[in-house]
């Protein structure tokens, strides 16, 4: 932690390191750095005192006066920061393990069945592999409700569909919903949160009141209500999860932006007449976004769980879809008749994915030095 | 600022939130595809005269804001009218389900705190030791396990396989031995993820306190570690418990919806899902609104409790 702020001869954006390191100081697992806290604090002060004039001109100053130099200074800086985070992430074995699981599950979902794209009579095969032995929706490929066997490693469901194939293909729904819903929610939450924090005033008030109102409803209850209104289906589920998901990011980013707007480098940038849009996009948001990224990563897990929960309640994708949650919904009655395999395997898939995402999220928390990334949705 | 003034001020901020929540809930009728009259008659076919009569009767011909205010007036007095689908009074239906959810929620809440708080403290004290690592893994597993799946697995093991409990709730009053026996599984299911979150938050808050100067000072004075932890650290870390308890409420409701479905527990969540299946918008509105009000009220209580424990909060805002 000390190394990255002081022992590198790289260009400092004044206030940035202060911001990051103060975050780290109260993070979840910074305990290893504890003895260094004092030194770090005094280092920071010294570094700030030494570099303030030069740093300001080196980074923010140049970026407006001579754009080419400015951008190169900025990229050097941000690359080294990214590299630093990546180095820390890489040295975290559990996080890498999580990342590997996520990668394998995603790859398996992609190669589960061939991906074909047909248009105007032509069929373009984007991905020819087929890991799944059967079509997930083909009925009676084996005896109904058969337990695991060599022919059907996960057994079959009540309609004789091959569960192994269904679990593999089911990853397509769950993982893509998770990724899409979080990405779209970030696209809504980041701009709104940034504007609310940067502009302030009535705009801030309005955006945050909307956030508060939606926060009055628990996450899943709101998603259920939205799906109840707009109906079932893939995009409706994504929509419901976006509407419920952006709140966290907006609120989190706004808080970060509020503290960054106070910093000297933003003041300097303003004084130099940099347009607000540039300040916001170039200086404020990139420095504020780390905790949002951590939260978003962790949220991929909860969004996948929520999508599965909707499917389980019969409100997500159409019943019968090879989605993990929807498979569990059918599994309940099978389970009561003693056919455990129908529920165990789809559930284990969700568990594995969410566990892996949490490992990655924890690794990111440490690597990016974000504030308590574990703090989930609350008020 | 006195605590009463703080409470009042905090309560005032809840008013616009509640108004917004009611407006959102009110809009369900209009956002549902089809005409509000369709919703009223349960999507049956009716002749135009009846439609017009219903429109007049339910004030659907008035401007939207008037309808909202009229509806709000009814809602405040807990008058939701009759469900067009089941013909039963909506308020009564909801009220009859409420105790089940509250019972399940309180039981899970207590259990999760009873597990999570000591575990989090232990992990913080034994930082880096096997006990800490074990609790970290346990918490990770707890967070990653989908509650509906856990419920199904427990149901399979203890109800289907071992036959210790019934698959569906017994036909007994809520406060009875049979019910208490049955509610164990849903409680454990719901409490698992919560306990995991409590453990992690408790641990990080304890660690934060343990790094403070006063702890070093207390140790330097030669106090026993036990005294330092119990008398000083724990007292200061207790604000975290309140935060945790507050954070849980929304989480608890979300979990309850799913867990009730797994165990056929006749609570609010199950009612919500059933009503969506029946397209009974009035019941959906009533239950969602009640959940929202409960959440807002609970958060208010948490903030006030927080201000009582930590007086600095009162001056912060």
Interface residues (C-beta under 8 A of the other chain):
Chain A: X26 X27 X28 X31 X34 X37 X209 X210 X212 X213 X214 X215 X216 X217 X218 X219 X220 X221 X224 X225 X228 X229 X230 X231 X301 X305 X308 X309 X312 X313 X314 X315 X325 X328 X331 X332 X335 X336 X338 X340 X343 X344 X347 X350 X351 X354 X355 X358 X359 X362 X372 X374 X375 X376 X377 X378 X379
Chain B: X16 X17 X18 X20 X21 X23 X24 X28 X31 X32 X33 X127 X128 X140 X141 X143 X144 X145 X146 X147 X148 X149 X152 X153 X155 X156 X160 X161 X167 X197 X200 X201 X203 X204 X207 X208 X211 X243 X246 X247 X249 X250 X251 X253 X254 X257 X258 X261 X262 X272 X273 X276 X277 X284 X288 X291 X292 X295 X296 X299 X302
